[in-house]
Amino acid sequence: MAVSRGDLVRQLHDLGIAPGDTIMVHASLRALGPVVGGPAELAAALCEAVGPKGSLLAVVSWEHSPYDETLNGRQLSPAERDAWPAFDPANAAPHPSFGALNRFLVQLPGSRRSGHPDASFWAWGAAAADLVTPHELGSGLAPDSPLERFLAHDGKVLLLGAPPDSVTVLHYAEALADIPNKRRVCYAVPLLGPDGGTVWREVEELDTNGIHDCYAGPGAPDSIELMARAYLEQGRHKAGRVGSAQCQLIDASDIVRFGVQWLEARHGAR
């Protein structure tokens, strides 16, 4: 049975979301089930749940991110570089791998986008501008990124039927943890130049796809999934049902502290 916007707002409040909260959303529309009016009504329900004094945040990336094509010295041909669109935060479509809901979130009036092509964040609400600006190349999910400001706003992570490996804020724990041999990657991104043309820039970032060699194996759980599952097993979060999905609401600062301790206990200097 499809749920209405009003049903969703009540369920989100029952889960623990309050007006004025800053919420980072990770959603599975399939798990949530049918919504009267479709995903656009879910987006509206999230806005209503946090109210005009609250804020929403999501990592959306960019559908034309050339990360894989330029990773660690890979080269595009001159023709490919010339044909590649420049990243423009004002109209950049989200990458589909970060969830179908993002296509509807970025259309909300008052939305803001961060200026990092590969790790672009979307925000809405009272703190939207502060959450996503600035976002320089090289600080994708690390200090000086929207994740740092999300924590400063006492943010909460909302898993709307999304799996544990969706908890993006744990990448910030990876950046903070004092462990050796962190993996780093280099790639190139096309930015919109002042004259409207394309300017390619080289970027070096923490490798969020495999911070440590032992998490880089194909098909193996990554560090995000392992940390998130370990955290949820401790029951320090709130849980409840929204639509058809079993959902979790997590204190972002608490899970980041847990993640840093988890990583350092396993990989810190001996």
N, C-alpha and C positions, 0 to 999 in steps of 0.2 A: 504494500500500500504506500502510495506517495505521501511524503510529508510536506507540510506547508512552511512558508517562511516563519510564521508564528510558532509552529512546532519546533523548528530548528533553533530559534532564539531561546525558547524555554529550555530546550535540552542543553544548549551551550551554557546557559546560566546554571542549570543543575550540575553540570560538569565542573563548575567553579569559575567560569569567566565572569568578570564583573565590569560594569561601565567604568571607563577610564583605563582599562588594562591595555598593555602593549603585547600583542599576540603575534607570534610567528607561525604561519599556517603551513602544514603539510597535509595534503588531502588525497584520498583515493575515491573518485566518484563512483567507481564500481562497488567498492565496499559500502559506501554511504547509501546506495540504492536510489530509487526514483524520488525526485523532488518536484513538487508542483511548480511549473514555470521553468524548470531546468536549472543548470548550474548558475545562471545569472541570479536566480533567487537565493541560492546558497551564498553567493558573494554578498548580496544585499543583507542576508541574515547575519553574516559575520560582522558587517559594519554596524548593524543595529545592536548586536550583542555587546560591542565595546563602546558604542555611543560616540557622540561628537567629541568627547574629551579623550577617547581612546585611540589606538593606532593598530594597524595591521602591517605585517611584514612578510615577504616571501622571497625566496631565491628563485629567479626565473631564467637566468642566463639569456641566451640569444640564439634564435634558430639558425643563424648563419655564423656562429662562432667557429673560427678556423683552427681551434685547438688541436684536433687530431691531425689536421693536414700540415701543420707547421711545427709539430712537437719535436723538440730536441734536434733541431737542425734540418728537419724535412723542408723541402723547398716546393713552393707552388711555381708553375711555369709563369713566364711573363704575361701570357694571355689570361691565365687563371687569376693572377693578382689584379690585372686591369679590370676583369669582369666582376670581381668580388665586391659586394656592397659594403659601404662604410657603416660602422655602428653609429646610429643616431638614437640616443635614449628617448627622444620624443616619440618615436614610432617603431622602435625595434620590437619585433614579435618574439615572444618567449620561446625557449627551446622545448619541444614536446616531451622530452624525457623527464622534465621536472613536474609533470602533472597537467592534465587537461584543464583543471580549474584556473590555472594561471592565465589562460586566454581570456577569461572573463574578468579576472581581477584587474588586469592591466587596462581594461576598458572603463573602469569605474571613474566617474568624475572626481577630480582632485588627486588622481594618482601621480606618483613621482617614481622616477627610475634612477638608479645609480649609474655612474659613467664608466663602469668596468665592463667591457664587452663579454668576457667569459663568465664572470661571477656577478653579473648584474642582479641587483635586488630591486624589488618593487615595494612601495610603501604607500599607505593611505592613512589619513587621519591627522590628529593634532600634532604629532611629532614626525610626520612623514618627511619633511625637508631635512630635519636634523638626522634622521635615521640613515638616509641614503647619500648625504652630501657632507664632505667630499668622499670619493671612492677612487683612489689613485691606482694606477697600474702597479703591480708588485705587492699590493695589500689586499688581494682578493678576499680571503676568508681569515685574515690575520689581524693583529693590532692595526688600528686606524681604519678598519673596515666597518661596514654597517653592523656586523656582529658585535663589535666592541660597544657601539652606541646602544644596541639592543639590550645588552646586559646592563648598561648604565641606566636604562629606563625600566629596570626591574622586569624584564620581559619574561613571558611564559611561552613555551613551545606547545602547540596544539597538533596532535596527531589524529586527524580525522580519518581513521581507518588506514592510515599510511603505515608502512612497516618500520621497524626500528632503524634500519639503515638510512632513513630519511632525515635523521636529526642533524641538520646542517651545523647547528651551533657547536657540536662536538669537534668540528674542524678547528674551532678557536682553541679548544683544549689541546689539540695536537700542536698548534702554534706555540702555546704557552709552556707545554711540558718540557722539562729539562732532561732530554734524552739524546743520546748520540746518534749520528748517522741518519739524520732526517733526509729524506729524498727531496730534491728540488728539480724543477723542470723549466725549460725555456721554450717559448713559442712567440709567434707574431700575431698582431691584431690590426685590423684596418679601422682607423678612426676618421671621423668627419673633420676635415681641415677647415680653417677659417674662411677659405674661399669656396667652400662647398665641395671640394675635391677629397680624395682619399689619401690619408697619410698612414703608412705602415709603421708600427712601433714594436720593438722587441720587449718581451716581458719575461721576468724570472720570478717564479712563485714557489711556495711550498707545494709539494706534490700531494694534493688532496685525494688522489686515487690510490695512493700507497705510501703513507708517511714513513713506513719502515719496511725493509726487505721482507720480513716474515709475513706481511699482510698483502704482498703483491702477487701472490699466486693466482692463476686463473681459476675461477669458480669457488675460491675460498672466501669465507666471510671477511670483510675488511674491518679495520679498527673501529669504525663508526658503529657498525652493527654489533660487534662484540661489546663495546662500551655501553651502548644503549640497552642491550639485553641484560647486561649485568646490573645496570642501574634500575631497570624496571623490576627486576627480581627482588630488589630491596623494598619495593612498595612505597617509595618516597614521593610518588606522584598521585594524581587524582585520576580516577577511571570512571567511565560511564558510557552510555549508548547515545549516539546521535544518528538519527535515521536508522539504518540497519547496521551501522558500523560500531564496533567496540573502539572507544577512543581514549586517549590519554592526554592529560594536561600536566606539564612539567615545568617546574621552576628552572629557568635557564641558568641562572648563576649556580644553583645547586648541582645541576648535571655537569656543568663545566668544571667545577671543583672536583667532582667525582672523577671525571674523565682525566684530568691532570694527575690525580693520585693514582688512578688505574694504570696509566701509561708509565709513570715514573716508577711504580712498584715493579713493573715487568721489564722495563728497558732503561731505567736510570743508571747513572754511573755507579759502579760497585766500589 
